Amino acid sequence: MNYVSTRDKSVKVTAAQAISQGISTEGGLFVPDTFKVFTAEDFKKMSAMSYIERAKYVLSNFLNDFTAEEIDYCVKGAYTGSFDEEQPAPLADIGDGINMLELWHGPTCAFKDLALQLLPYLLTTSAKKVSKGKKIVILVATSGDTGKAALEGFCDVPDTEIIVFYPSEGVSPMQKLQMASQKGENVYVCAIKGNFDDAQTGVKKIFTDNAVKEKLAQNNMQFSSANSINWGRLAPQIVYYISAYCDLVNQGKDVSRGFNVVVPTGNFGNILAAYYAKKMGVPIGKLICASNANNVLTDFINKGVYNRNRDFYTTVSPSMDILISSNLERMLFELSGNDDKAVAKMQSDLAKSGMFTVSEDIKAKIDELFWGGCCDDTATLETIGKVFREKNYLCDTHTAVALNVYEQYKKETGDNRTTVIASTASPYKFAKSVLDAVSDKKADTEFDNVRLLSDVTKTQAPAPIKALENAVVRFEGEIEKETMLDSVFGALKIK
């Protein structure tokens, strides 16, 4: 297996090169040129395994230049002692054929932990193979959860620096506190005036600036990414969809007609991982893409036109407040039959005019694979309240979007197959919004909201959330988006 660039498939690199580099030099994203298709015997073996063993089994097919010992070291290091009850991705049956894939039992209470506990191991192992002696600089743009999960994963990892940019008004108070109070000698956190797309665009610009890369090289450093543009972020997400299928089988769930997967998504990485699991043999039926008021993906799936020229909304589900979905590029490469020139043209059109249109052939494939829907904040909060009252299940604002869109899908299609919904964050990361959805009671501070939500719902706040109450804020203030590069050089002490 090699990794090729979505914008120039003549570029071929190993897994270690793809992970350590993060993004191809011309701006394309790395994808495997082949995918393993698992047999019934493979799934039978994995169904008898622990999550750690399943992860090793799946990832060994992507880490083509890692030894078995290196894969064992990376996976065990990431998933041992980091998740509640040693269960990184448990399924919760809430009735009516709905199974919640709870991806928030890690150290930052969000699904990004499943990848970002592993990525530091993958990246440092990769760097030893292809960038020996260089310090790796992790550059991250975040809409809330990636930032903290990356900071936690890379905190004080030798020979790394991590710099995180987030929109100052585009994350929840809890997300902001998680990042601003991050410990570690190699971490730097910076708020920008703007939205997530501004942060992501700024990071990509810095990443692909040859003069900046040369400056880093002069200081024996190189960039890499912890965003899902890095294949090392995306591959671990494929694991939990394969694991979910194994768990459905073990629990005796009806998967004779396959099962649907619903993902609340902004940057398209999480639902892309589900697609790759389907490509590898998991019997996934429909991939249901759930958006909030920033419904650029809903319109794209339904119309075949991607158009980011629209109003941007700050919502109660901030991790989905995105208008440029980076990982869609990998899906376009797949649906176009690996047509790198077509992908490069679409991405160029997006950069120049803010929009592109896919061919009729690609649109037909989208219709076959995906269903897209969206809901606004009012419907999101109503869904949280309804699911709690009717099913005694408390979910966060992003998972509620997925539940709401799933109900829309079921009503429109009548498809009642077993369904897995990606539950992407703890409700306590968005305590005020969730409290408003289930109670008329009000609290004065963010941690009063946490305590009151716990009292009202008779649920327990996660220990990492409770521990934040006395956390010391280290990073304050905000910058203009145009000065992001200055902040990078300042954090790295480069003149």
C-alpha positions, -999 to 999 in steps of 0.1 A, spaced: 0 0 0 11 35 -8 -6 68 0 -14 92 -28 -24 128 -29 -60 137 -38 -47 165 -61 -18 147 -76 -19 109 -75 16 106 -89 27 116 -54 32 83 -35 44 80 1 45 55 29 22 56 59 50 72 81 56 99 55 19 106 52 14 109 89 45 129 97 39 153 68 2 157 74 -6 172 40 8 169 5 31 197 -8 5 209 -34 -22 210 -7 -39 176 -14 -48 151 13 -32 117 15 -54 86 10 -45 49 7 -43 36 -29 -59 3 -18 -82 -8 10 -84 -42 27 -119 -58 24 -125 -79 55 -141 -113 51 -168 -129 74 -139 -148 90 -121 -115 98 -152 -101 114 -157 -133 134 -122 -130 147 -126 -93 156 -159 -99 174 -140 -120 199 -114 -93 205 -111 -64 229 -111 -29 214 -73 -27 216 -70 -59 197 -95 -48 171 -76 -15 166 -44 -34 160 -61 -57 135 -76 -29 115 -47 -4 117 -21 -30 106 -37 -28 72 -29 9 70 4 12 87 24 -4 59 58 5 72 52 -1 109 63 -33 125 39 -54 146 58 -43 177 54 -7 168 17 -10 162 13 -29 195 32 -1 213 11 27 197 -23 11 202 -17 -1 238 -2 32 248 -32 51 235 -60 30 248 -48 16 281 -59 35 311 -73 65 291 -110 56 288 -138 48 313 -138 11 322 -113 5 294 -141 8 269 -133 35 243 -164 32 222 -193 14 240 -228 10 224 -259 21 244 -292 7 232 -319 33 237 -347 14 220 -365 16 187 -334 0 170 -312 30 180 -277 23 193 -257 52 206 -220 48 198 -206 67 228 -173 83 218 -169 106 248 -155 84 275 -119 96 271 -99 124 288 -115 153 271 -150 139 269 -153 141 231 -149 117 201 -117 133 191 -100 114 219 -103 81 200 -79 94 174 -59 120 194 -48 97 221 -33 75 193 -19 101 170 10 112 191 23 76 192 18 73 154 34 106 147 65 102 169 70 67 156 66 80 120 90 109 126 117 85 138 115 67 104 114 97 81 123 129 100 149 118 125 163 146 146 136 172 137 112 187 161 76 182 149 54 213 151 17 204 153 -5 231 139 -42 229 147 -74 248 139 -103 238 161 -140 243 163 -139 232 199 -131 195 205 -101 188 184 -80 215 201 -83 201 236 -80 165 225 -48 174 206 -34 194 234 -41 165 258 -25 140 235 6 159 227 12 175 261 49 172 269 55 146 242 93 149 235 104 166 203 70 181 196 54 215 199 17 220 195 0 253 186 -39 255 186 -60 283 171 -97 286 179 -125 311 172 -129 333 202 -167 334 201 -172 300 184 -167 275 212 -186 267 244 -174 282 277 -163 246 288 -144 240 255 -126 274 259 -117 267 295 -104 232 286 -80 247 261 -70 279 279 -60 260 311 -40 233 293 -8 223 311 25 214 294 57 231 284 52 224 246 17 238 242 4 272 229 -32 282 226 -45 312 207 -80 326 201 -86 345 169 -112 371 159 -133 351 134 -149 318 129 -135 282 125 -132 285 87 -109 316 93 -88 295 116 -87 265 93 -79 286 62 -51 304 81 -36 271 92 -37 256 57 -21 288 43 8 286 68 11 248 61 16 253 24 38 284 25 72 273 12 90 302 28 75 293 62 85 257 57 120 267 48 122 289 80 112 259 101 137 237 83 165 262 92 155 257 128 154 219 125 116 218 126 88 206 104 50 210 104 25 183 109 -12 183 116 -36 169 142 -67 179 123 -84 152 104 -66 163 72 -39 140 87 -45 104 78 -32 94 113 -63 112 127 -87 96 103 -76 59 104 -84 54 141 -119 66 135 -125 38 110 -118 14 139 -148 24 160 -173 18 132 -158 -17 126 -159 -23 164 -195 -11 165 -205 -37 140 -187 -64 160 -206 -53 191 -240 -53 173 -233 -89 163 -222 -99 198 -254 -83 212 -276 -102 189 -289 -72 170 -306 -76 137 -280 -67 110 -293 -91 84 -302 -60 62 -272 -41 73 -274 -11 96 -275 27 91 -250 51 105 -259 87 115 -231 112 121 -234 149 132 -207 164 111 -190 196 101 -156 188 87 -169 154 72 -141 134 88 -162 113 111 -188 103 84 -159 97 60 -145 72 84 -179 54 84 -178 53 46 -143 38 47 -155 11 71 -183 3 47 -158 1 19 -138 -24 40 -168 -47 43 -189 -35 72 -226 -38 61 -235 -2 65 -266 8 46 -273 46 45 -248 71 57 -269 99 72 -252 132 74 -266 155 101 -259 193 101 -270 222 122 -280 256 108 -247 257 89 -262 232 65 -237 235 36 -233 197 36 -270 191 36 -274 213 5 -244 196 -12 -258 161 -7 -292 171 -19 -282 193 -48 -247 184 -58 -236 220 -54 -211 229 -27 -216 266 -19 -200 282 12 -212 317 2 -239 319 28 -245 333 63 -225 317 91 -243 308 123 -230 305 158 -250 277 173 -254 256 204 -235 228 185 -203 248 179 -181 219 167 -203 217 136 -202 255 129 -181 250 97 -187 260 61 -156 245 45 -155 207 51 -119 197 45 -124 159 44 -150 161 17 -120 163 -6 -112 127 2 -148 116 -6 -147 135 -39 -115 117 -48 -132 84 -41 -165 92 -59 -147 106 -90 -128 73 -94 -96 88 -81 -96 116 -106 -70 139 -91 -74 166 -118 -111 169 -112 -106 171 -74 -79 198 -78 -103 218 -101 -131 215 -76 -109 227 -47 -95 255 -69 -131 266 -77 -139 265 -40 -109 286 -31 -117 312 -58 -154 314 -59 -166 296 -28 -184 269 -47 -182 240 -71 -207 216 -88 -201 178 -91 -208 158 -122 -241 138 -127 -221 106 -121 -208 117 -88 -242 131 -78 -258 96 -85 -232 80 -62 -239 105 -35 -276 97 -37 -269 60 -34 -246 64 -3 -258 94 16 -289 111 30 -285 147 43 -306 166 68 -303 195 92 -320 212 121 -318 245 139 -310 253 176 -347 252 186 -352 217 172 -318 206 187 -329 216 222 -364 201 218 -348 168 208 -326 168 239 -356 173 261 -378 148 242 -351 120 242 -345 126 279 -382 124 288 -391 95 266 -359 74 268 -342 87 299 -311 93 278 -291 125 281 -273 137 250 -253 167 240 -262 193 214 -243 176 186 -257 142 192 -292 157 194 -287 171 158 -280 135 147 -311 122 165 -333 148 150 -321 143 115 -325 105 119 -361 110 128 -365 131 96 -349 103 76 -371 76 91 -402 96 85 -393 103 49 -381 69 39 -397 44 63 -363 27 67 -364 11 101 -331 -9 100 -309 -11 131 -291 22 134 -259 34 150 -257 71 160 -224 86 166 -226 103 200 -198 127 198 -195 146 232 -206 145 268 -236 166 275 -216 183 303 -194 200 278 -224 220 268 -241 221 302 -261 254 299 -277 245 266 -285 209 278 -299 222 311 -321 247 292 -334 218 271 -344 196 301 -353 221 328 -366 256 336 -341 260 364 -312 285 359 -277 287 373 -252 316 376 -220 301 364 -208 273 341 -200 250 369 -233 258 387 -249 246 354 -229 214 356 -241 207 392 -277 216 385 -277 195 353 -265 166 374 -291 171 401 -320 175 376 -311 145 354 -297 123 382 -266 117 360 -229 121 369 -207 148 353 -174 132 340 -144 136 363 -124 156 337 -152 182 335 -155 185 373 -117 189 376 -118 220 354 -135 241 381 -103 250 398 -81 250 366 -57 279 361 -61 298 329 -28 301 311 -38 315 277 -58 347 274 -66 374 248 -72 371 211 -55 380 178 -65 391 144 -66 362 119 -41 380 97 -15 377 125 -16 339 129 18 334 114 34 359 138 19 339 167 34 307 153 68 322 151 64 337 185 54 304 201 84 287 185 107 315 194 117 319 157 126 354 145 
